């Protein structure tokens, strides 16, 4: 997905890839209770399922964080 400020975010990325590219997303993962340590090798939607978070809301919040970075 391309955003207004030419940043790119792909919900298929792993938690770790997303945090490495956009450190502002760490706060979002923490807010949603996503394991950013041992579970960071999981794709975002898989991590949401594993950690009992709403994947759609998580992805939306990540998009906002990426767009603001």
N, CA, C and O atoms as a Maestro MAE file, in Angstrom:
{
 s_m_m2io_version
 :::
 2.0.0
}

f_m_ct {
 s_m_title
 :::
 protein
 m_atom[276] {
  # First column is atom index #
  i_m_mmod_type
  r_m_x_coord
  r_m_y_coord
  r_m_z_coord
  i_m_residue_number
  s_m_chain_name
  s_m_pdb_residue_name
  s_m_pdb_atom_name
  i_m_atomic_number
  :::
  1 25 0.841 -1.179 0.000 1 A "UNK " " N  " 7
  2 3 0.000 0.000 0.000 1 A "UNK " " CA " 6
  3 2 0.882 1.236 0.000 1 A "UNK " " C  " 6
  4 15 1.797 1.339 0.817 1 A "UNK " " O  " 8
  5 25 0.631 2.152 -0.877 2 A "UNK " " N  " 7
  6 3 1.343 3.410 -0.908 2 A "UNK " " CA " 6
  7 2 0.499 4.445 -0.188 2 A "UNK " " C  " 6
  8 15 -0.712 4.520 -0.395 2 A "UNK " " O  " 8
  9 25 1.127 5.230 0.646 3 A "UNK " " N  " 7
  10 3 0.409 6.256 1.380 3 A "UNK " " CA " 6
  11 2 0.782 7.619 0.826 3 A "UNK " " C  " 6
  12 15 1.635 7.726 -0.055 3 A "UNK " " O  " 8
  13 25 0.144 8.656 1.341 4 A "UNK " " N  " 7
  14 3 0.344 10.011 0.844 4 A "UNK " " CA " 6
  15 2 1.797 10.473 0.899 4 A "UNK " " C  " 6
  16 15 2.227 11.238 0.035 4 A "UNK " " O  " 8
  17 25 2.556 10.029 1.888 5 A "UNK " " N  " 7
  18 3 3.939 10.496 1.994 5 A "UNK " " CA " 6
  19 2 4.934 9.490 1.404 5 A "UNK " " C  " 6
  20 15 6.106 9.470 1.778 5 A "UNK " " O  " 8
  21 25 4.449 8.662 0.481 6 A "UNK " " N  " 7
  22 3 5.277 7.711 -0.260 6 A "UNK " " CA " 6
  23 2 5.921 6.634 0.613 6 A "UNK " " C  " 6
  24 15 6.962 6.088 0.248 6 A "UNK " " O  " 8
  25 25 5.331 6.329 1.736 7 A "UNK " " N  " 7
  26 3 5.800 5.207 2.536 7 A "UNK " " CA " 6
  27 2 5.067 3.972 2.056 7 A "UNK " " C  " 6
  28 15 3.980 4.064 1.486 7 A "UNK " " O  " 8
  29 25 5.662 2.827 2.288 8 A "UNK " " N  " 7
  30 3 5.064 1.574 1.851 8 A "UNK " " CA " 6
  31 2 4.929 0.649 3.038 8 A "UNK " " C  " 6
  32 15 5.853 0.523 3.843 8 A "UNK " " O  " 8
  33 25 3.790 0.007 3.151 9 A "UNK " " N  " 7
  34 3 3.528 -0.939 4.219 9 A "UNK " " CA " 6
  35 2 2.819 -2.144 3.625 9 A "UNK " " C  " 6
  36 15 1.861 -1.999 2.866 9 A "UNK " " O  " 8
  37 25 3.289 -3.322 3.968 10 A "UNK " " N  " 7
  38 3 2.671 -4.560 3.483 10 A "UNK " " CA " 6
  39 2 2.276 -5.405 4.685 10 A "UNK " " C  " 6
  40 15 3.152 -5.847 5.428 10 A "UNK " " O  " 8
  41 25 0.981 -5.645 4.903 11 A "UNK " " N  " 7
  42 3 0.543 -6.431 6.042 11 A "UNK " " CA " 6
  43 2 1.049 -7.876 6.030 11 A "UNK " " C  " 6
  44 15 0.885 -8.592 7.018 11 A "UNK " " O  " 8
  45 25 1.656 -8.307 4.938 12 A "UNK " " N  " 7
  46 3 2.231 -9.659 4.872 12 A "UNK " " CA " 6
  47 2 3.621 -9.716 5.499 12 A "UNK " " C  " 6
  48 15 4.167 -10.799 5.709 12 A "UNK " " O  " 8
  49 25 4.195 -8.543 5.799 13 A "UNK " " N  " 7
  50 3 5.508 -8.519 6.442 13 A "UNK " " CA " 6
  51 2 5.422 -9.164 7.821 13 A "UNK " " C  " 6
  52 15 4.343 -9.293 8.398 13 A "UNK " " O  " 8
  53 25 6.570 -9.562 8.332 14 A "UNK " " N  " 7
  54 3 6.621 -10.052 9.707 14 A "UNK " " CA " 6
  55 2 6.593 -8.859 10.652 14 A "UNK " " C  " 6
  56 15 6.812 -7.716 10.250 14 A "UNK " " O  " 8
  57 25 6.320 -9.153 11.905 15 A "UNK " " N  " 7
  58 3 6.354 -8.114 12.933 15 A "UNK " " CA " 6
  59 2 7.741 -7.471 12.946 15 A "UNK " " C  " 6
  60 15 7.856 -6.247 13.000 15 A "UNK " " O  " 8
  61 25 8.780 -8.281 12.895 16 A "UNK " " N  " 7
  62 3 10.151 -7.779 12.933 16 A "UNK " " CA " 6
  63 2 10.470 -6.880 11.743 16 A "UNK " " C  " 6
  64 15 11.071 -5.820 11.919 16 A "UNK " " O  " 8
  65 25 10.080 -7.285 10.540 17 A "UNK " " N  " 7
  66 3 10.325 -6.456 9.351 17 A "UNK " " CA " 6
  67 2 9.654 -5.090 9.493 17 A "UNK " " C  " 6
  68 15 10.233 -4.055 9.165 17 A "UNK " " O  " 8
  69 25 8.425 -5.119 9.990 18 A "UNK " " N  " 7
  70 3 7.655 -3.889 10.127 18 A "UNK " " CA " 6
  71 2 8.314 -2.949 11.135 18 A "UNK " " C  " 6
  72 15 8.455 -1.754 10.879 18 A "UNK " " O  " 8
  73 25 8.715 -3.500 12.280 19 A "UNK " " N  " 7
  74 3 9.362 -2.668 13.299 19 A "UNK " " CA " 6
  75 2 10.701 -2.120 12.806 19 A "UNK " " C  " 6
  76 15 11.053 -0.979 13.105 19 A "UNK " " O  " 8
  77 25 11.446 -2.925 12.055 20 A "UNK " " N  " 7
  78 3 12.745 -2.479 11.540 20 A "UNK " " CA " 6
  79 2 12.584 -1.335 10.545 20 A "UNK " " C  " 6
  80 15 13.366 -0.385 10.550 20 A "UNK " " O  " 8
  81 25 11.575 -1.429 9.698 21 A "UNK " " N  " 7
  82 3 11.360 -0.383 8.687 21 A "UNK " " CA " 6
  83 2 10.721 0.861 9.289 21 A "UNK " " C  " 6
  84 15 11.031 1.985 8.893 21 A "UNK " " O  " 8
  85 25 9.824 0.649 10.251 22 A "UNK " " N  " 7
  86 3 9.061 1.747 10.840 22 A "UNK " " CA " 6
  87 2 9.022 1.591 12.362 22 A "UNK " " C  " 6
  88 15 8.077 1.009 12.892 22 A "UNK " " O  " 8
  89 25 10.021 2.096 13.065 23 A "UNK " " N  " 7
  90 3 10.074 1.955 14.520 23 A "UNK " " CA " 6
  91 2 8.829 2.495 15.241 23 A "UNK " " C  " 6
  92 15 8.522 2.061 16.351 23 A "UNK " " O  " 8
  93 25 8.129 3.419 14.629 24 A "UNK " " N  " 7
  94 3 6.908 3.959 15.249 24 A "UNK " " CA " 6
  95 2 5.840 2.879 15.431 24 A "UNK " " C  " 6
  96 15 4.914 3.051 16.223 24 A "UNK " " O  " 8
  97 25 5.966 1.773 14.704 25 A "UNK " " N  " 7
  98 3 4.969 0.709 14.822 25 A "UNK " " CA " 6
  99 2 5.132 -0.112 16.098 25 A "UNK " " C  " 6
  100 15 4.226 -0.855 16.476 25 A "UNK " " O  " 8
  101 25 6.269 0.014 16.757 26 A "UNK " " N  " 7
  102 3 6.487 -0.742 18.001 26 A "UNK " " CA " 6
  103 2 5.399 -0.415 19.014 26 A "UNK " " C  " 6
  104 15 4.869 -1.314 19.667 26 A "UNK " " O  " 8
  105 25 5.067 0.852 19.147 27 A "UNK " " N  " 7
  106 3 4.025 1.267 20.093 27 A "UNK " " CA " 6
  107 2 2.672 0.657 19.731 27 A "UNK " " C  " 6
  108 15 1.886 0.317 20.614 27 A "UNK " " O  " 8
  109 25 2.405 0.520 18.452 28 A "UNK " " N  " 7
  110 3 1.139 -0.082 18.008 28 A "UNK " " CA " 6
  111 2 1.113 -1.557 18.376 28 A "UNK " " C  " 6
  112 15 0.121 -2.046 18.917 28 A "UNK " " O  " 8
  113 25 2.189 -2.262 18.087 29 A "UNK " " N  " 7
  114 3 2.244 -3.677 18.451 29 A "UNK " " CA " 6
  115 2 2.063 -3.851 19.962 29 A "UNK " " C  " 6
  116 15 1.344 -4.745 20.409 29 A "UNK " " O  " 8
  117 25 2.715 -2.998 20.736 30 A "UNK " " N  " 7
  118 3 2.584 -3.076 22.189 30 A "UNK " " CA " 6
  119 2 1.154 -2.806 22.638 30 A "UNK " " C  " 6
  120 15 0.637 -3.490 23.521 30 A "UNK " " O  " 8
  121 25 0.525 -1.824 22.037 31 A "UNK " " N  " 7
  122 3 -0.867 -1.477 22.385 31 A "UNK " " CA " 6
  123 2 -1.802 -2.661 22.152 31 A "UNK " " C  " 6
  124 15 -2.740 -2.879 22.919 31 A "UNK " " O  " 8
  125 25 -1.544 -3.418 21.098 32 A "UNK " " N  " 7
  126 3 -2.403 -4.551 20.752 32 A "UNK " " CA " 6
  127 2 -1.964 -5.855 21.425 32 A "UNK " " C  " 6
  128 15 -2.584 -6.899 21.224 32 A "UNK " " O  " 8
  129 25 -0.902 -5.790 22.215 33 A "UNK " " N  " 7
  130 3 -0.442 -6.975 22.939 33 A "UNK " " CA " 6
  131 2 0.277 -7.993 22.073 33 A "UNK " " C  " 6
  132 15 0.281 -9.186 22.376 33 A "UNK " " O  " 8
  133 25 0.886 -7.519 20.992 34 A "UNK " " N  " 7
  134 3 1.604 -8.412 20.088 34 A "UNK " " CA " 6
  135 2 3.012 -8.665 20.633 34 A "UNK " " C  " 6
  136 15 3.711 -7.729 21.020 34 A "UNK " " O  " 8
  137 25 3.414 -9.917 20.660 35 A "UNK " " N  " 7
  138 3 4.746 -10.302 21.121 35 A "UNK " " CA " 6
  139 2 5.775 -9.790 20.114 35 A "UNK " " C  " 6
  140 15 5.857 -10.286 18.991 35 A "UNK " " O  " 8
  141 25 6.560 -8.792 20.530 36 A "UNK " " N  " 7
  142 3 7.557 -8.205 19.634 36 A "UNK " " CA " 6
  143 2 8.949 -8.754 19.892 36 A "UNK " " C  " 6
  144 15 9.934 -8.247 19.354 36 A "UNK " " O  " 8
  145 25 9.027 -9.776 20.704 37 A "UNK " " N  " 7
  146 3 10.322 -10.388 21.003 37 A "UNK " " CA " 6
  147 2 10.390 -11.757 20.330 37 A "UNK " " C  " 6
  148 15 10.841 -11.878 19.191 37 A "UNK " " O  " 8
  149 25 9.947 -12.759 21.028 38 A "UNK " " N  " 7
  150 3 10.035 -14.135 20.519 38 A "UNK " " CA " 6
  151 2 9.112 -14.393 19.333 38 A "UNK " " C  " 6
  152 15 9.388 -15.268 18.512 38 A "UNK " " O  " 8
  153 25 8.023 -13.641 19.237 39 A "UNK " " N  " 7
  154 3 7.073 -13.858 18.151 39 A "UNK " " CA " 6
  155 2 7.245 -12.925 16.986 39 A "UNK " " C  " 6
  156 15 6.387 -12.870 16.105 39 A "UNK " " O  " 8
  157 25 8.346 -12.183 16.960 40 A "UNK " " N  " 7
  158 3 8.493 -11.151 15.936 40 A "UNK " " CA " 6
  159 2 8.783 -11.692 14.536 40 A "UNK " " C  " 6
  160 15 8.766 -10.928 13.570 40 A "UNK " " O  " 8
  161 25 9.045 -12.977 14.411 41 A "UNK " " N  " 7
  162 3 9.274 -13.569 13.094 41 A "UNK " " CA " 6
  163 2 7.991 -13.970 12.395 41 A "UNK " " C  " 6
  164 15 8.022 -14.455 11.264 41 A "UNK " " O  " 8
  165 25 6.867 -13.772 13.056 42 A "UNK " " N  " 7
  166 3 5.568 -14.147 12.487 42 A "UNK " " CA " 6
  167 2 5.015 -13.031 11.616 42 A "UNK " " C  " 6
  168 15 5.235 -11.853 11.894 42 A "UNK " " O  " 8
  169 25 4.295 -13.403 10.558 43 A "UNK " " N  " 7
  170 3 3.577 -12.383 9.780 43 A "UNK " " CA " 6
  171 2 2.572 -11.672 10.688 43 A "UNK " " C  " 6
  172 15 2.101 -12.247 11.669 43 A "UNK " " O  " 8
  173 25 2.252 -10.444 10.365 44 A "UNK " " N  " 7
  174 3 1.407 -9.605 11.215 44 A "UNK " " CA " 6
  175 2 0.074 -10.266 11.541 44 A "UNK " " C  " 6
  176 15 -0.305 -10.331 12.711 44 A "UNK " " O  " 8
  177 25 -0.641 -10.754 10.541 45 A "UNK " " N  " 7
  178 3 -1.965 -11.342 10.810 45 A "UNK " " CA " 6
  179 2 -1.855 -12.614 11.649 45 A "UNK " " C  " 6
  180 15 -2.706 -12.873 12.501 45 A "UNK " " O  " 8
  181 25 -0.828 -13.395 11.414 46 A "UNK " " N  " 7
  182 3 -0.603 -14.602 12.213 46 A "UNK " " CA " 6
  183 2 -0.309 -14.228 13.668 46 A "UNK " " C  " 6
  184 15 -0.795 -14.878 14.594 46 A "UNK " " O  " 8
  185 25 0.487 -13.181 13.858 47 A "UNK " " N  " 7
  186 3 0.800 -12.722 15.208 47 A "UNK " " CA " 6
  187 2 -0.458 -12.211 15.908 47 A "UNK " " C  " 6
  188 15 -0.644 -12.444 17.102 47 A "UNK " " O  " 8
  189 25 -1.310 -11.524 15.175 48 A "UNK " " N  " 7
  190 3 -2.563 -11.034 15.759 48 A "UNK " " CA " 6
  191 2 -3.426 -12.197 16.225 48 A "UNK " " C  " 6
  192 15 -3.978 -12.163 17.325 48 A "UNK " " O  " 8
  193 25 -3.543 -13.212 15.402 49 A "UNK " " N  " 7
  194 3 -4.326 -14.394 15.769 49 A "UNK " " CA " 6
  195 2 -3.724 -15.064 17.003 49 A "UNK " " C  " 6
  196 15 -4.439 -15.402 17.947 49 A "UNK " " O  " 8
  197 25 -2.418 -15.251 16.987 50 A "UNK " " N  " 7
  198 3 -1.718 -15.908 18.085 50 A "UNK " " CA " 6
  199 2 -1.895 -15.154 19.399 50 A "UNK " " C  " 6
  200 15 -2.066 -15.760 20.457 50 A "UNK " " O  " 8
  201 25 -1.850 -13.820 19.319 51 A "UNK " " N  " 7
  202 3 -1.898 -13.003 20.530 51 A "UNK " " CA " 6
  203 2 -3.292 -12.463 20.821 51 A "UNK " " C  " 6
  204 15 -3.459 -11.563 21.643 51 A "UNK " " O  " 8
  205 25 -4.298 -13.023 20.136 52 A "UNK " " N  " 7
  206 3 -5.704 -12.696 20.371 52 A "UNK " " CA " 6
  207 2 -6.015 -11.209 20.176 52 A "UNK " " C  " 6
  208 15 -6.695 -10.585 20.990 52 A "UNK " " O  " 8
  209 25 -5.503 -10.670 19.087 53 A "UNK " " N  " 7
  210 3 -5.768 -9.278 18.730 53 A "UNK " " CA " 6
  211 2 -6.599 -9.254 17.453 53 A "UNK " " C  " 6
  212 15 -6.552 -10.194 16.660 53 A "UNK " " O  " 8
  213 25 -7.349 -8.194 17.257 54 A "UNK " " N  " 7
  214 3 -8.140 -8.019 16.040 54 A "UNK " " CA " 6
  215 2 -7.184 -7.633 14.906 54 A "UNK " " C  " 6
  216 15 -6.627 -6.536 14.907 54 A "UNK " " O  " 8
  217 25 -6.999 -8.525 13.955 55 A "UNK " " N  " 7
  218 3 -6.018 -8.310 12.878 55 A "UNK " " CA " 6
  219 2 -6.350 -7.094 12.025 55 A "UNK " " C  " 6
  220 15 -5.454 -6.340 11.645 55 A "UNK " " O  " 8
  221 25 -7.620 -6.899 11.722 56 A "UNK " " N  " 7
  222 3 -7.997 -5.756 10.882 56 A "UNK " " CA " 6
  223 2 -7.723 -4.433 11.582 56 A "UNK " " C  " 6
  224 15 -7.208 -3.496 10.971 56 A "UNK " " O  " 8
  225 25 -8.067 -4.355 12.865 57 A "UNK " " N  " 7
  226 3 -7.790 -3.128 13.621 57 A "UNK " " CA " 6
  227 2 -6.287 -2.899 13.758 57 A "UNK " " C  " 6
  228 15 -5.816 -1.765 13.674 57 A "UNK " " O  " 8
  229 25 -5.545 -3.969 13.968 58 A "UNK " " N  " 7
  230 3 -4.086 -3.859 14.069 58 A "UNK " " CA " 6
  231 2 -3.498 -3.322 12.771 58 A "UNK " " C  " 6
  232 15 -2.697 -2.387 12.794 58 A "UNK " " O  " 8
  233 25 -3.882 -3.896 11.655 59 A "UNK " " N  " 7
  234 3 -3.355 -3.456 10.358 59 A "UNK " " CA " 6
  235 2 -3.725 -1.998 10.102 59 A "UNK " " C  " 6
  236 15 -2.898 -1.228 9.612 59 A "UNK " " O  " 8
  237 25 -4.946 -1.616 10.425 60 A "UNK " " N  " 7
  238 3 -5.356 -0.207 10.251 60 A "UNK " " CA " 6
  239 2 -4.489 0.722 11.097 60 A "UNK " " C  " 6
  240 15 -4.043 1.765 10.618 60 A "UNK " " O  " 8
  241 25 -4.249 0.347 12.355 61 A "UNK " " N  " 7
  242 3 -3.422 1.176 13.250 61 A "UNK " " CA " 6
  243 2 -1.979 1.225 12.751 61 A "UNK " " C  " 6
  244 15 -1.325 2.263 12.849 61 A "UNK " " O  " 8
  245 25 -1.487 0.130 12.226 62 A "UNK " " N  " 7
  246 3 -0.122 0.120 11.671 62 A "UNK " " CA " 6
  247 2 -0.031 1.039 10.461 62 A "UNK " " C  " 6
  248 15 0.951 1.764 10.304 62 A "UNK " " O  " 8
  249 25 -1.045 1.014 9.608 63 A "UNK " " N  " 7
  250 3 -1.044 1.902 8.433 63 A "UNK " " CA " 6
  251 2 -0.970 3.360 8.848 63 A "UNK " " C  " 6
  252 15 -0.253 4.155 8.239 63 A "UNK " " O  " 8
  253 25 -1.713 3.705 9.886 64 A "UNK " " N  " 7
  254 3 -1.689 5.095 10.388 64 A "UNK " " CA " 6
  255 2 -0.285 5.434 10.904 64 A "UNK " " C  " 6
  256 15 0.250 6.500 10.600 64 A "UNK " " O  " 8
  257 25 0.305 4.529 11.683 65 A "UNK " " N  " 7
  258 3 1.646 4.782 12.225 65 A "UNK " " CA " 6
  259 2 2.677 4.921 11.114 65 A "UNK " " C  " 6
  260 15 3.554 5.783 11.184 65 A "UNK " " O  " 8
  261 25 2.581 4.090 10.104 66 A "UNK " " N  " 7
  262 3 3.516 4.166 8.974 66 A "UNK " " CA " 6
  263 2 3.327 5.465 8.210 66 A "UNK " " C  " 6
  264 15 4.308 6.107 7.833 66 A "UNK " " O  " 8
  265 25 2.098 5.858 7.978 67 A "UNK " " N  " 7
  266 3 1.823 7.091 7.229 67 A "UNK " " CA " 6
  267 2 2.354 8.317 7.959 67 A "UNK " " C  " 6
  268 15 2.721 9.312 7.334 67 A "UNK " " O  " 8
  269 25 2.392 8.237 9.288 68 A "UNK " " N  " 7
  270 3 2.878 9.364 10.092 68 A "UNK " " CA " 6
  271 2 4.397 9.380 10.242 68 A "UNK " " C  " 6
  272 15 4.965 10.365 10.714 68 A "UNK " " O  " 8
  273 25 5.069 8.267 9.833 69 A "UNK " " N  " 7
  274 3 6.512 8.225 10.014 69 A "UNK " " CA " 6
  275 2 7.254 8.998 8.968 69 A "UNK " " C  " 6
  276 15 8.483 9.050 8.995 69 A "UNK " " O  " 8
  :::
 }
 m_bond[275] {
  # First column is bond index #
  i_m_from
  i_m_to
  i_m_order
  :::
  1 1 2 1
  2 2 3 1
  3 3 4 2
  4 3 5 1
  5 5 6 1
  6 6 7 1
  7 7 8 2
  8 7 9 1
  9 9 10 1
  10 10 11 1
  11 11 12 2
  12 11 13 1
  13 13 14 1
  14 14 15 1
  15 15 16 2
  16 15 17 1
  17 17 18 1
  18 18 19 1
  19 19 20 2
  20 19 21 1
  21 21 22 1
  22 22 23 1
  23 23 24 2
  24 23 25 1
  25 25 26 1
  26 26 27 1
  27 27 28 2
  28 27 29 1
  29 29 30 1
  30 30 31 1
  31 31 32 2
  32 31 33 1
  33 33 34 1
  34 34 35 1
  35 35 36 2
  36 35 37 1
  37 37 38 1
  38 38 39 1
  39 39 40 2
  40 39 41 1
  41 41 42 1
  42 42 43 1
  43 43 44 2
  44 43 45 1
  45 45 46 1
  46 46 47 1
  47 47 48 2
  48 47 49 1
  49 49 50 1
  50 50 51 1
  51 51 52 2
  52 51 53 1
  53 53 54 1
  54 54 55 1
  55 55 56 2
  56 55 57 1
  57 57 58 1
  58 58 59 1
  59 59 60 2
  60 59 61 1
  61 61 62 1
  62 62 63 1
  63 63 64 2
  64 63 65 1
  65 65 66 1
  66 66 67 1
  67 67 68 2
  68 67 69 1
  69 69 70 1
  70 70 71 1
  71 71 72 2
  72 71 73 1
  73 73 74 1
  74 74 75 1
  75 75 76 2
  76 75 77 1
  77 77 78 1
  78 78 79 1
  79 79 80 2
  80 79 81 1
  81 81 82 1
  82 82 83 1
  83 83 84 2
  84 83 85 1
  85 85 86 1
  86 86 87 1
  87 87 88 2
  88 87 89 1
  89 89 90 1
  90 90 91 1
  91 91 92 2
  92 91 93 1
  93 93 94 1
  94 94 95 1
  95 95 96 2
  96 95 97 1
  97 97 98 1
  98 98 99 1
  99 99 100 2
  100 99 101 1
  101 101 102 1
  102 102 103 1
  103 103 104 2
  104 103 105 1
  105 105 106 1
  106 106 107 1
  107 107 108 2
  108 107 109 1
  109 109 110 1
  110 110 111 1
  111 111 112 2
  112 111 113 1
  113 113 114 1
  114 114 115 1
  115 115 116 2
  116 115 117 1
  117 117 118 1
  118 118 119 1
  119 119 120 2
  120 119 121 1
  121 121 122 1
  122 122 123 1
  123 123 124 2
  124 123 125 1
  125 125 126 1
  126 126 127 1
  127 127 128 2
  128 127 129 1
  129 129 130 1
  130 130 131 1
  131 131 132 2
  132 131 133 1
  133 133 134 1
  134 134 135 1
  135 135 136 2
  136 135 137 1
  137 137 138 1
  138 138 139 1
  139 139 140 2
  140 139 141 1
  141 141 142 1
  142 142 143 1
  143 143 144 2
  144 143 145 1
  145 145 146 1
  146 146 147 1
  147 147 148 2
  148 147 149 1
  149 149 150 1
  150 150 151 1
  151 151 152 2
  152 151 153 1
  153 153 154 1
  154 154 155 1
  155 155 156 2
  156 155 157 1
  157 157 158 1
  158 158 159 1
  159 159 160 2
  160 159 161 1
  161 161 162 1
  162 162 163 1
  163 163 164 2
  164 163 165 1
  165 165 166 1
  166 166 167 1
  167 167 168 2
  168 167 169 1
  169 169 170 1
  170 170 171 1
  171 171 172 2
  172 171 173 1
  173 173 174 1
  174 174 175 1
  175 175 176 2
  176 175 177 1
  177 177 178 1
  178 178 179 1
  179 179 180 2
  180 179 181 1
  181 181 182 1
  182 182 183 1
  183 183 184 2
  184 183 185 1
  185 185 186 1
  186 186 187 1
  187 187 188 2
  188 187 189 1
  189 189 190 1
  190 190 191 1
  191 191 192 2
  192 191 193 1
  193 193 194 1
  194 194 195 1
  195 195 196 2
  196 195 197 1
  197 197 198 1
  198 198 199 1
  199 199 200 2
  200 199 201 1
  201 201 202 1
  202 202 203 1
  203 203 204 2
  204 203 205 1
  205 205 206 1
  206 206 207 1
  207 207 208 2
  208 207 209 1
  209 209 210 1
  210 210 211 1
  211 211 212 2
  212 211 213 1
  213 213 214 1
  214 214 215 1
  215 215 216 2
  216 215 217 1
  217 217 218 1
  218 218 219 1
  219 219 220 2
  220 219 221 1
  221 221 222 1
  222 222 223 1
  223 223 224 2
  224 223 225 1
  225 225 226 1
  226 226 227 1
  227 227 228 2
  228 227 229 1
  229 229 230 1
  230 230 231 1
  231 231 232 2
  232 231 233 1
  233 233 234 1
  234 234 235 1
  235 235 236 2
  236 235 237 1
  237 237 238 1
  238 238 239 1
  239 239 240 2
  240 239 241 1
  241 241 242 1
  242 242 243 1
  243 243 244 2
  244 243 245 1
  245 245 246 1
  246 246 247 1
  247 247 248 2
  248 247 249 1
  249 249 250 1
  250 250 251 1
  251 251 252 2
  252 251 253 1
  253 253 254 1
  254 254 255 1
  255 255 256 2
  256 255 257 1
  257 257 258 1
  258 258 259 1
  259 259 260 2
  260 259 261 1
  261 261 262 1
  262 262 263 1
  263 263 264 2
  264 263 265 1
  265 265 266 1
  266 266 267 1
  267 267 268 2
  268 267 269 1
  269 269 270 1
  270 270 271 1
  271 271 272 2
  272 271 273 1
  273 273 274 1
  274 274 275 1
  275 275 276 2
  :::
 }
}
